[in-house]
Amino acid sequence: MIDIKLLRQNPEIFAEALKKRNADTNIINEIIKIDQEWRKLTTEINNLKSERNNLSKLVAKAKAEKNEERAKEIIEESKKIGEKIKELEKVQQEYETKMKNIALNIPNIPHESVPIGKDETENIEIRRWGEPRKFGFEPKAHWDLGPEIGLMDFERAAKLSGSRFTIMYGYLAKLERALIQFMLDFHTKEHGYIEVWVPHLVKRETMIFTGQLPKFEEEAYNIEKDDLFLIPTAEVPLAALYAGEVLNEKDLPKKFAASTPCYRREAGSYGRDVRGMIRQHQFDKVELVWITTPERSFEDLETLTRDAEKILQLLELPYRVVSLCTGDLGFAAAKTYDIEVWLPSYNTYKEISSCSNDTDFQARRGNIRYRGRDNKLHFVHTLNGSGVAIGRTLVAIIENYQNPDGSITIPKVLVPYMGVERIP
């Protein structure tokens, strides 16, 4: 959530941020207007409370003078003021609710280092690693090769659940599991993350804390009877772990890793991505989340991104890193690096991880603070990134490691997890 105090003092900062994101700036004027009414009302309520306090003193004085008639008059007057205060406090609460609901729809302010641009075409490439393989034969897309070797089944998945679901058998199912185990092992042993097993169903307020609601409610799977949501990413429970708590600066940063299925409606996604496993309603992902301090959060974002990159380097999969421009930046993010893996079927790079610094945006929503060396309370900064998406990594292995006979070579680092060097 945005800082209301900062918006009140410097509304132009938020208006400019929305312009950079190609978003409507009228929402700023709307919230300022409501805030002004709320502050006027607050002043009026405080004046009435002060008047009531003065009347209480007069009641005591009248009683001390044994002037019961006057005391009754003052008490009646005080009751009327009390009723007026209740009425105004009800209106005040309505203003607060309106202001909060509007504020929940204002995205984070882009960091000054984020390139300004209208959409993904203006993202900036930062670096590349590896060279795309030059095939001596016509490589197949995973949506063709997988079914041909009998280990990937889209038709039966559609029969069970509808479109954008997949069933995998045998060694491909094992490859999915091996990737999860490999990534968790590496991030916990080599990068110092704490592995966490989290619920896949979370409360509405948890989704709000992490910026998923109200913005993305249409894309979320909601169980209406209990008002619980299937998580779209493990970032949601991980980033909200300390909601409402105060941490100690000496315990920061905290680094968590979790493997979960992710559930997304993917409303409005069309085109070629609908084929195969690139854009699914259910997919596995190893998520990395940092809880850190404002002073080091952007440095930590660089480390988080490098941690995710290391997985692709060990798998020897070519990739590139791009800095998202303001027009392509996610709702909660102040800065994001996308890591894109090379996919022969697309003849281009496709996103496999987004690493973001959400600054204090989620912390304000969830009221997550730490006590600093100055003994004052400050909001933490939260970072998140895929470390990395399992399904897309599996797709990248199938397509980049395929052989002319239809078999798939297993990356060396995964052989101990798989027990074989190629499949099928």
N, C-alpha and C positions, 0 to 999 in steps of 0.2 A: 504494500500500500504506500501511496505517496505521503510525504510529510505535510500535513495540513498547515502547520505553522509556517513552513517554508513557502507554501503556495500563497498563503495570506500575505506574506511579506514581499514575495517576488513572483507574482503570477506570470510575468513575462517569461520566466525560465521554463515553465510548464507549457506555455503557449508555443514557444519556440521548439521545445522538444516534440510536441505533437505535430508541428509543421514538418520537422525532419522525418517523422514517421509517416507522413502523408495522412495524418488523422485529423478529424474535425476538432477545431479549437474552441467551438462554442461551449463545450462541456466545462471549460475553465471558467467562463463567464457565469455559467449556471451555478457552479459550486461556490463561487465568490459571492454571488447574490444571496444564496441561502445562508452562507456563513455570516454575512453582514446582518441578516435578519436574526440569526441565532444569537449573535453578539449583542444586538440591541435588546433582545428578549432577556438575555442573561443579565444585562445591566438593570433592567426593570425588575427582574426577580430579586436580585441582590438588594436593590433599594427598598423593595417591599419587606424583605427579610430584616433589613436594618430598622425599618419603621416598626415592625412587629416586636423586635427586641427592645426598642425604646418604650413601646407600650407596656411591655412586661415590667419594666422598671417603674412605670407610672402606676401600674396595678399594685405593686408592692408598696409604693409610697402611699397610695389611697388607703390601702388596708392598714398601714401603720398609723395613719391619721384617723382610722375607724370610719372612713367615708365609704361605706359599703355600696351606696347607690352609684357613686362615681366609679368605683372598682368594677361594678357590673357593666357600666357603659363602656368602659375601656376594654373589658374582656370581649364584649360583643363586637366592638370595632376590630379587635385583634382577630376574632374568628373570621370576620368578613375578609380581612387581609389574607388570612391563611387559605381560605377558599379560592381567592384570586390567585394566590401563589400556585395552588394545585392545578388550576386551569392553565396557567401560563407554563408550568412545568410539563404538562401534557403536550402542549404545542411545541415546547422546546425539544422534547423527546422526538416528536415527529420530524422536526428540522434535523436533528442529529441522525435519525434513521435515513432521511433523504440524502443528507450529505455523505454518509458512509456508503450508501448504495451507489451514488455517483462516483465517489472516490475509488470504489472497487473496480470501476471501469476505465480508470486512467492508467495507462501503461507506465513502466519505469522510464526514467530519464536516461537517454543514451549517454554513455561516457564520451568525453571529448575526443578520445582516440578512435572512435567508431567512424568509418567512412560514411559520408552523406550520399545517399542514393535513393532512387525511387523503388527498386525491386531487386530480385536476385541477380539480374543482369549487371548490376553495378557493385556486386561483392568484389572484394580485392583478394587475389591469390597471394598468399604469404610464402609458401614453400611447397616443394614436391619431394617425394621420396620414392625411389625405385623407377624402373622403366616398364611400361606395358609389354607383355609378352608378344613376340611375333610368332604367330602360328604357321606351321607348315601345312596346315589343313584348314578347312572351314570350321571354326569353332561353333558349338551349339549353345543356345540359350539354356539356362537351367530349367526353364519350364518345358523344354523339349527333352533334354538329356535325362533329367530326373525320372520322368515317367518311362522313358525308353529302357532304362536299366532296372525298372520295376521297383524303385525305392522312394518315389514321390508320387502322390495321388491327389489330384485336384478334384476329380469327378466324385469320388466317394466322400471327400470332405464337404463338397457342395451338397451332396445328398444328406449328410448329417446336419450341416450347419448353415448352408447357403454359400454365397460367393465370398471370396477373399479369406478362405481357410485352407489349410494344407494338412495332409497326413503324410508322414514319412515312416519308412520301414527299415529294419535291419541296420546296415552300417551308416545310413544317413541319419537315422534316429540317434545312433550312437555318436555320430559326429556332432550333432547338436549338444548332446550331453557332455562330450569331451571338451567342446569349446567353452562351455560354462565352467567346467572344473578347471581348465587351464587358466582362464582369465581370473577367476577368484583366487587360485593358488598364486598366480604371479603378482596380482595387486596386493594381496595380504603379505606375502613373503618378501617381495622386492620393493614395494612402494609404501608399505606400512599402513595399509588400510585395515580397518576392523570389519570383519564380515558380519553382516546382520541379516537375520531372517525376519521378514516383516509380513503383516497381514496384507492380503490382496483386496480386502474390502475396508474402506475408510469412511468416516463420517463426513457429512457435508462441510462442517467447519474446517476439517483437515484439507479438503479440496480448496476451500476459500483461502486458508492460510498460505497455500503454495501457489496461488494465482490461477488455478484451473477453473475456478468459479468466481463470478458468474460468466466470464468471457467464453469458456469452452463447454458449457453445459450441454449443448446440442451434440457434441462429439463424445460425451461420456456415457457409459453404461450405468444406469441408475436402477437400484432395486427399490421400487416405490414403497413397498410395505414397510421397510425398515429405514428408508432414506439413506441407504449406503451406496457407495460408488465403487465399482471395480477400478483399480488403479490404472491410469494410463502410462505410468512409469513409477519405478521404485523411488524416484525423487520425492514423490508426494509424502509417503510415510517417513522417509529418511530426513527430509528437510523440516518436518514438523515434529520430530522426536522430542525436542525441548521446548515446544510451544508453552508459553506461560511461565517459563523458568528463567532463573538467573544463573549464569555460568561464571566461572572464574577465568580471568585472562590467562593465568598460568596453564590452564587446561586446554587452551586453544593453540593451533587449530585441531579440530576433531575431523577425522577422515573415515568415511564409511563406504563399504562396498556391499551391494546386494544383488542377487540374481532373482528376477521374478518374471512371470509372464506379464505382458502389458496389453491392455484392452482399449481399443479406440474404434469409434464408429467410422472415422475417416470420412466424414460427410463432405461431399463436394469434391472428392478426389477422382479425377477421370484420366483418360488417356492410357498410355502404354504402361504406366506404373501399376495398373489394375491387374496386369498379367503376372503370373508367378507369385513369388514370395516377397516382392519389394514393398508392397503396401498392403498389410494384412490387418484384420480386426483383432487378431491375437498373435503376439510374437514375444520371444524371449529377449531379455536384455540384461547385461550386467551394468548397473548404474553406480557411479561414483559421486559422492556428495561431501563437500567440505563445509564446516562451520568455522569461520575465522574472523579476524578483526579487520576493520576498515583500512588500517595502515598497510596491510600486506595482501589484501584480497586480489588485487590485479596481478601481483607477482605470483600468487598462488594459482591464478587462472592459467598462467603460462605453464606451471608445473603440472597441473591437472591435465592440460591438453597434451603435454609431452608423455604423461603416463598412459593416456589412451593411444597415442601414436605408437608407443613401444609395442603394443600388442600386434599391430599390423606389420611392424618391422620384423618381429619374431616369426610371424606367419609368412613373411616375404611377399606381402601383397602391396602393389604400388598404390600410392595415395597422394592426395594434396590437401593442404590446409588453406581455408579461405576465411577472411574476416567479413562477417555479415555487415552490410550497410544498414543505415537507419531504417530504410523502407522494408527490409527483410528481417529485422530484428524481432525476436519473440516478445510476447507481452510483458513478461516479468524480467527480461534480461536488460542489463545495462551494456553488456558487451558479449559477443558470441563468436567463437571459432567453430566452423564446421569442418570436420574431417571427412573427405570424400574418397572412397575406394574406387579403383578402376574396374569397370565391368565390361567385358568384351561384347555382351549382347546389346549394350547401349552405345558402345564405342565412345564412352565418356566416363567421367567420374560421378558417382552417386553418394549422397550423404550416408555415412555409417555411424557418425557421432556428432553431437552438438555439445560444445563445452561452453558454459555460460557463467558469468558473474552477475548474480541478481542483486548485488549490493545489499542494502537493508530493506528491500522491497518485501520479501517474504517475512523477514524478521519483524517488521512493523505489523503485518497482518497477524502473525502468530505471537507477538509480544515476546520475542526471544532476545534476551539481553545478557550482557556480561558486566561484571564489576572490574573496572580497569585499575591500573596502577595508581590513578588519581583518586581511587575510592569512589568514583562516580559510575552510574549505570549508563551503558551505551548499547545500541542495537548491534547485533552481530551482522556479518555479511555471510551470505550463503552462495555456494558455487555448486554446479552440477554438470555432469557429463556422462555420456555413454562410454563404457569402457571395455567392450563396445557392443553394438547391436548384434545379437547372436545370429538371427536369421539372415541378415544381409552379409555377415561374415561367411556363413555357410554357402550362400549363393556365390560370393566372390571366390571361395575355394573351388566350388564345382566348376565355375566358368574359367578361372585362370589356371587351374591344375588339371584340366581334362586332357585326355590322350586320344589319338586317332581311333583306337579300338573302343572308345566309349568309357573306358575306365577312368578313375580319378586318383591322382597321386595325392597322398596325405602329406601335408607340410611336416617337415622333420620334427618340429617342436611338439606336434600332436601325436606322433607315432607311439610314444609310451602310454598315452591315454587310449589310443585306438587298438593297439596290439597288431596292427597291419600297416603296410606301407602304401597300399592302394586298394581302392574298392571299384567295382564289386568283386 
